Every structure is written in C-alpha cells, then in structure tokens.
Amino acid sequence: MISSNLNSSSNAEIKDISTYYKLTGFRPLSTSILSKMLDLKLDEFGNIGHFNFALNIPTDLPNCLVEIAFLSNEVDEKRIVTYFSKNK
C-alpha cells in the first residue's frame, strides 16, 4: 500500500521528496520507491523509518508514505503547479 501526499512544513526552506515506513521490514519498499523518484531528477529529503502514520497501523500489508515535494516551499510549489498545469 502506498500513500502519496504533498508535504508541508513550518520551515519554508525544507523541500524535495521523502518516503516513510513504520516497520523495518517495510524499509526495502520505501527505499525502492525513493530510488525510483530520484531517477526522475527529484531531490531527496530522506527515507525516514519508524514513522507513525495512520495508514500503516491497521494493516500488515507492506506500506509506504510518499511525500512529494513541500507546498510550503516556493520552489517545490512552483514545480507542483507546473506539473499539474501541464498534465490536466
């Protein structure tokens, strides 16, 4: 199970993509996804482990939270708007 989201932070300097997993056994999934996203020339914010997000609590399915850019960062926000404007 993969949950894709747009990220945000109170720090407008933070940007790029990140993946999150809760259980160590799910790390290969999040690592693989992050690697593929980096192939798309997206910059890395990180692969964060033991992250407690609601979607991974009730299931034993391999899962990963993917945060695609930060809406709170001006550069990332422009990348998101440009992408969605071109891909309507």
CNS distance restraints for C-alpha pairs under 8 A (distance, minus, plus):
assign (resid   1 and name CA) (resid  61 and name CA) 6.59 0.50 0.50
assign (resid   1 and name CA) (resid  62 and name CA) 6.15 0.50 0.50
assign (resid   1 and name CA) (resid  63 and name CA) 4.45 0.50 0.50
assign (resid   1 and name CA) (resid  64 and name CA) 6.49 0.50 0.50
assign (resid   2 and name CA) (resid  63 and name CA) 5.53 0.50 0.50
assign (resid   2 and name CA) (resid  64 and name CA) 4.99 0.50 0.50
assign (resid   2 and name CA) (resid  65 and name CA) 5.94 0.50 0.50
assign (resid   2 and name CA) (resid  66 and name CA) 7.09 0.50 0.50
assign (resid   3 and name CA) (resid  55 and name CA) 7.90 0.50 0.50
assign (resid   3 and name CA) (resid  63 and name CA) 7.87 0.50 0.50
assign (resid   3 and name CA) (resid  64 and name CA) 6.38 0.50 0.50
assign (resid   3 and name CA) (resid  65 and name CA) 4.85 0.50 0.50
assign (resid   3 and name CA) (resid  66 and name CA) 5.95 0.50 0.50
assign (resid   4 and name CA) (resid  65 and name CA) 6.18 0.50 0.50
assign (resid   4 and name CA) (resid  66 and name CA) 4.74 0.50 0.50
assign (resid   4 and name CA) (resid  67 and name CA) 6.00 0.50 0.50
assign (resid   4 and name CA) (resid  68 and name CA) 6.99 0.50 0.50
assign (resid   5 and name CA) (resid  65 and name CA) 7.69 0.50 0.50
assign (resid   5 and name CA) (resid  66 and name CA) 6.17 0.50 0.50
assign (resid   5 and name CA) (resid  67 and name CA) 4.92 0.50 0.50
assign (resid   5 and name CA) (resid  68 and name CA) 5.96 0.50 0.50
assign (resid   6 and name CA) (resid  67 and name CA) 5.42 0.50 0.50
assign (resid   6 and name CA) (resid  68 and name CA) 5.01 0.50 0.50
assign (resid   6 and name CA) (resid  69 and name CA) 5.86 0.50 0.50
assign (resid   6 and name CA) (resid  70 and name CA) 6.08 0.50 0.50
assign (resid   6 and name CA) (resid  71 and name CA) 6.58 0.50 0.50
assign (resid   7 and name CA) (resid  67 and name CA) 5.42 0.50 0.50
assign (resid   7 and name CA) (resid  68 and name CA) 6.38 0.50 0.50
assign (resid   7 and name CA) (resid  69 and name CA) 5.85 0.50 0.50
assign (resid   7 and name CA) (resid  70 and name CA) 4.41 0.50 0.50
assign (resid   7 and name CA) (resid  71 and name CA) 6.04 0.50 0.50
assign (resid   7 and name CA) (resid  72 and name CA) 7.67 0.50 0.50
assign (resid   8 and name CA) (resid  70 and name CA) 4.81 0.50 0.50
assign (resid   8 and name CA) (resid  71 and name CA) 5.33 0.50 0.50
assign (resid   8 and name CA) (resid  72 and name CA) 5.01 0.50 0.50
assign (resid   8 and name CA) (resid  73 and name CA) 7.74 0.50 0.50
assign (resid   9 and name CA) (resid  14 and name CA) 6.98 0.50 0.50
assign (resid   9 and name CA) (resid  70 and name CA) 7.13 0.50 0.50
assign (resid   9 and name CA) (resid  72 and name CA) 5.88 0.50 0.50
assign (resid  10 and name CA) (resid  72 and name CA) 7.27 0.50 0.50
assign (resid  11 and name CA) (resid  72 and name CA) 7.53 0.50 0.50
assign (resid  12 and name CA) (resid  72 and name CA) 5.33 0.50 0.50
assign (resid  12 and name CA) (resid  73 and name CA) 4.81 0.50 0.50
assign (resid  12 and name CA) (resid  74 and name CA) 7.49 0.50 0.50
assign (resid  13 and name CA) (resid  73 and name CA) 6.08 0.50 0.50
assign (resid  14 and name CA) (resid  70 and name CA) 7.17 0.50 0.50
assign (resid  14 and name CA) (resid  72 and name CA) 7.95 0.50 0.50
assign (resid  14 and name CA) (resid  73 and name CA) 6.47 0.50 0.50
assign (resid  15 and name CA) (resid  45 and name CA) 6.84 0.50 0.50
assign (resid  15 and name CA) (resid  69 and name CA) 5.93 0.50 0.50
assign (resid  15 and name CA) (resid  70 and name CA) 5.27 0.50 0.50
assign (resid  15 and name CA) (resid  73 and name CA) 5.92 0.50 0.50
assign (resid  15 and name CA) (resid  75 and name CA) 7.91 0.50 0.50
assign (resid  15 and name CA) (resid  76 and name CA) 6.31 0.50 0.50
assign (resid  16 and name CA) (resid  42 and name CA) 6.68 0.50 0.50
assign (resid  16 and name CA) (resid  43 and name CA) 5.15 0.50 0.50
assign (resid  16 and name CA) (resid  44 and name CA) 5.63 0.50 0.50
assign (resid  16 and name CA) (resid  45 and name CA) 5.41 0.50 0.50
assign (resid  16 and name CA) (resid  68 and name CA) 6.96 0.50 0.50
assign (resid  16 and name CA) (resid  69 and name CA) 4.62 0.50 0.50
assign (resid  16 and name CA) (resid  70 and name CA) 6.49 0.50 0.50
assign (resid  16 and name CA) (resid  76 and name CA) 6.83 0.50 0.50
assign (resid  17 and name CA) (resid  34 and name CA) 7.89 0.50 0.50
assign (resid  17 and name CA) (resid  42 and name CA) 6.86 0.50 0.50
assign (resid  17 and name CA) (resid  43 and name CA) 6.28 0.50 0.50
assign (resid  17 and name CA) (resid  44 and name CA) 5.27 0.50 0.50
assign (resid  17 and name CA) (resid  45 and name CA) 5.26 0.50 0.50
assign (resid  17 and name CA) (resid  46 and name CA) 7.12 0.50 0.50
assign (resid  17 and name CA) (resid  66 and name CA) 7.53 0.50 0.50
assign (resid  17 and name CA) (resid  67 and name CA) 5.62 0.50 0.50
assign (resid  17 and name CA) (resid  68 and name CA) 4.83 0.50 0.50
assign (resid  17 and name CA) (resid  69 and name CA) 4.97 0.50 0.50
assign (resid  17 and name CA) (resid  70 and name CA) 7.74 0.50 0.50
assign (resid  18 and name CA) (resid  34 and name CA) 6.89 0.50 0.50
assign (resid  18 and name CA) (resid  44 and name CA) 6.26 0.50 0.50
assign (resid  18 and name CA) (resid  45 and name CA) 5.08 0.50 0.50
assign (resid  18 and name CA) (resid  46 and name CA) 4.84 0.50 0.50
assign (resid  18 and name CA) (resid  47 and name CA) 5.67 0.50 0.50
assign (resid  18 and name CA) (resid  48 and name CA) 7.51 0.50 0.50
assign (resid  18 and name CA) (resid  66 and name CA) 6.02 0.50 0.50
assign (resid  18 and name CA) (resid  67 and name CA) 5.20 0.50 0.50
assign (resid  18 and name CA) (resid  68 and name CA) 6.80 0.50 0.50
assign (resid  18 and name CA) (resid  69 and name CA) 7.91 0.50 0.50
assign (resid  19 and name CA) (resid  30 and name CA) 5.75 0.50 0.50
assign (resid  19 and name CA) (resid  31 and name CA) 7.58 0.50 0.50
assign (resid  19 and name CA) (resid  33 and name CA) 7.62 0.50 0.50
assign (resid  19 and name CA) (resid  34 and name CA) 6.24 0.50 0.50
assign (resid  19 and name CA) (resid  46 and name CA) 6.52 0.50 0.50
assign (resid  19 and name CA) (resid  47 and name CA) 4.76 0.50 0.50
assign (resid  19 and name CA) (resid  48 and name CA) 6.25 0.50 0.50
assign (resid  19 and name CA) (resid  64 and name CA) 6.71 0.50 0.50
assign (resid  19 and name CA) (resid  65 and name CA) 5.57 0.50 0.50
assign (resid  19 and name CA) (resid  66 and name CA) 4.56 0.50 0.50
assign (resid  19 and name CA) (resid  67 and name CA) 6.10 0.50 0.50
assign (resid  20 and name CA) (resid  30 and name CA) 6.49 0.50 0.50
assign (resid  20 and name CA) (resid  47 and name CA) 5.70 0.50 0.50
assign (resid  20 and name CA) (resid  48 and name CA) 4.75 0.50 0.50
assign (resid  20 and name CA) (resid  49 and name CA) 5.83 0.50 0.50
assign (resid  20 and name CA) (resid  50 and name CA) 7.69 0.50 0.50
assign (resid  20 and name CA) (resid  51 and name CA) 6.03 0.50 0.50
assign (resid  20 and name CA) (resid  64 and name CA) 5.75 0.50 0.50
assign (resid  20 and name CA) (resid  65 and name CA) 4.97 0.50 0.50
assign (resid  20 and name CA) (resid  66 and name CA) 6.52 0.50 0.50
assign (resid  21 and name CA) (resid  26 and name CA) 6.15 0.50 0.50
assign (resid  21 and name CA) (resid  27 and name CA) 6.08 0.50 0.50
assign (resid  21 and name CA) (resid  30 and name CA) 6.47 0.50 0.50
assign (resid  21 and name CA) (resid  47 and name CA) 7.89 0.50 0.50
assign (resid  21 and name CA) (resid  48 and name CA) 6.50 0.50 0.50
assign (resid  21 and name CA) (resid  49 and name CA) 5.05 0.50 0.50
assign (resid  21 and name CA) (resid  50 and name CA) 5.86 0.50 0.50
assign (resid  21 and name CA) (resid  51 and name CA) 5.65 0.50 0.50
assign (resid  21 and name CA) (resid  52 and name CA) 7.87 0.50 0.50
assign (resid  21 and name CA) (resid  63 and name CA) 6.92 0.50 0.50
assign (resid  21 and name CA) (resid  64 and name CA) 5.24 0.50 0.50
assign (resid  21 and name CA) (resid  65 and name CA) 6.55 0.50 0.50
assign (resid  22 and name CA) (resid  26 and name CA) 7.16 0.50 0.50
assign (resid  22 and name CA) (resid  49 and name CA) 5.73 0.50 0.50
assign (resid  22 and name CA) (resid  50 and name CA) 3.93 0.50 0.50
assign (resid  22 and name CA) (resid  51 and name CA) 4.78 0.50 0.50
assign (resid  22 and name CA) (resid  52 and name CA) 5.90 0.50 0.50
assign (resid  22 and name CA) (resid  53 and name CA) 7.75 0.50 0.50
assign (resid  22 and name CA) (resid  56 and name CA) 7.03 0.50 0.50
assign (resid  23 and name CA) (resid  27 and name CA) 7.08 0.50 0.50
assign (resid  23 and name CA) (resid  49 and name CA) 7.36 0.50 0.50
assign (resid  23 and name CA) (resid  50 and name CA) 5.95 0.50 0.50
assign (resid  24 and name CA) (resid  49 and name CA) 7.17 0.50 0.50
assign (resid  24 and name CA) (resid  50 and name CA) 7.27 0.50 0.50
assign (resid  25 and name CA) (resid  62 and name CA) 7.96 0.50 0.50
assign (resid  26 and name CA) (resid  30 and name CA) 6.72 0.50 0.50
assign (resid  26 and name CA) (resid  62 and name CA) 5.57 0.50 0.50
assign (resid  26 and name CA) (resid  63 and name CA) 6.44 0.50 0.50
assign (resid  26 and name CA) (resid  64 and name CA) 7.34 0.50 0.50
assign (resid  27 and name CA) (resid  31 and name CA) 5.94 0.50 0.50
assign (resid  27 and name CA) (resid  49 and name CA) 7.24 0.50 0.50
assign (resid  28 and name CA) (resid  32 and name CA) 6.01 0.50 0.50
assign (resid  29 and name CA) (resid  33 and name CA) 6.24 0.50 0.50
assign (resid  29 and name CA) (resid  62 and name CA) 7.33 0.50 0.50
assign (resid  29 and name CA) (resid  63 and name CA) 7.33 0.50 0.50
assign (resid  29 and name CA) (resid  64 and name CA) 6.91 0.50 0.50
assign (resid  30 and name CA) (resid  34 and name CA) 6.10 0.50 0.50
assign (resid  30 and name CA) (resid  47 and name CA) 6.94 0.50 0.50
assign (resid  30 and name CA) (resid  63 and name CA) 7.85 0.50 0.50
assign (resid  30 and name CA) (resid  64 and name CA) 5.59 0.50 0.50
assign (resid  30 and name CA) (resid  65 and name CA) 7.77 0.50 0.50
assign (resid  31 and name CA) (resid  35 and name CA) 6.11 0.50 0.50
assign (resid  31 and name CA) (resid  47 and name CA) 6.70 0.50 0.50
assign (resid  32 and name CA) (resid  36 and name CA) 6.32 0.50 0.50
assign (resid  33 and name CA) (resid  37 and name CA) 6.27 0.50 0.50
assign (resid  34 and name CA) (resid  38 and name CA) 6.20 0.50 0.50
assign (resid  34 and name CA) (resid  44 and name CA) 7.84 0.50 0.50
assign (resid  34 and name CA) (resid  47 and name CA) 7.23 0.50 0.50
assign (resid  35 and name CA) (resid  39 and name CA) 6.49 0.50 0.50
assign (resid  36 and name CA) (resid  40 and name CA) 6.90 0.50 0.50
assign (resid  37 and name CA) (resid  41 and name CA) 7.19 0.50 0.50
assign (resid  37 and name CA) (resid  42 and name CA) 6.19 0.50 0.50
assign (resid  38 and name CA) (resid  42 and name CA) 5.02 0.50 0.50
assign (resid  38 and name CA) (resid  43 and name CA) 6.28 0.50 0.50
assign (resid  38 and name CA) (resid  44 and name CA) 6.93 0.50 0.50
assign (resid  52 and name CA) (resid  56 and name CA) 7.49 0.50 0.50
assign (resid  52 and name CA) (resid  57 and name CA) 7.63 0.50 0.50
assign (resid  53 and name CA) (resid  57 and name CA) 7.14 0.50 0.50
assign (resid  53 and name CA) (resid  65 and name CA) 7.96 0.50 0.50
assign (resid  54 and name CA) (resid  58 and name CA) 7.76 0.50 0.50
assign (resid  55 and name CA) (resid  59 and name CA) 7.63 0.50 0.50
assign (resid  56 and name CA) (resid  60 and name CA) 7.63 0.50 0.50
assign (resid  56 and name CA) (resid  63 and name CA) 6.35 0.50 0.50
assign (resid  56 and name CA) (resid  64 and name CA) 7.76 0.50 0.50
assign (resid  69 and name CA) (resid  76 and name CA) 5.52 0.50 0.50
assign (resid  69 and name CA) (resid  77 and name CA) 7.46 0.50 0.50
assign (resid  69 and name CA) (resid  80 and name CA) 7.56 0.50 0.50
assign (resid  70 and name CA) (resid  76 and name CA) 5.66 0.50 0.50
assign (resid  70 and name CA) (resid  77 and name CA) 6.58 0.50 0.50
assign (resid  71 and name CA) (resid  76 and name CA) 6.27 0.50 0.50
assign (resid  71 and name CA) (resid  77 and name CA) 4.79 0.50 0.50
assign (resid  71 and name CA) (resid  80 and name CA) 7.99 0.50 0.50
assign (resid  72 and name CA) (resid  76 and name CA) 7.83 0.50 0.50
assign (resid  72 and name CA) (resid  77 and name CA) 6.99 0.50 0.50
assign (resid  73 and name CA) (resid  77 and name CA) 5.96 0.50 0.50
assign (resid  74 and name CA) (resid  78 and name CA) 6.23 0.50 0.50
assign (resid  75 and name CA) (resid  79 and name CA) 6.37 0.50 0.50
assign (resid  76 and name CA) (resid  80 and name CA) 6.24 0.50 0.50
assign (resid  77 and name CA) (resid  81 and name CA) 6.17 0.50 0.50
assign (resid  78 and name CA) (resid  82 and name CA) 5.93 0.50 0.50
assign (resid  79 and name CA) (resid  83 and name CA) 6.06 0.50 0.50
assign (resid  80 and name CA) (resid  84 and name CA) 6.21 0.50 0.50
assign (resid  81 and name CA) (resid  85 and name CA) 5.95 0.50 0.50
assign (resid  82 and name CA) (resid  86 and name CA) 6.26 0.50 0.50
assign (resid  83 and name CA) (resid  87 and name CA) 6.19 0.50 0.50
assign (resid  84 and name CA) (resid  88 and name CA) 6.06 0.50 0.50
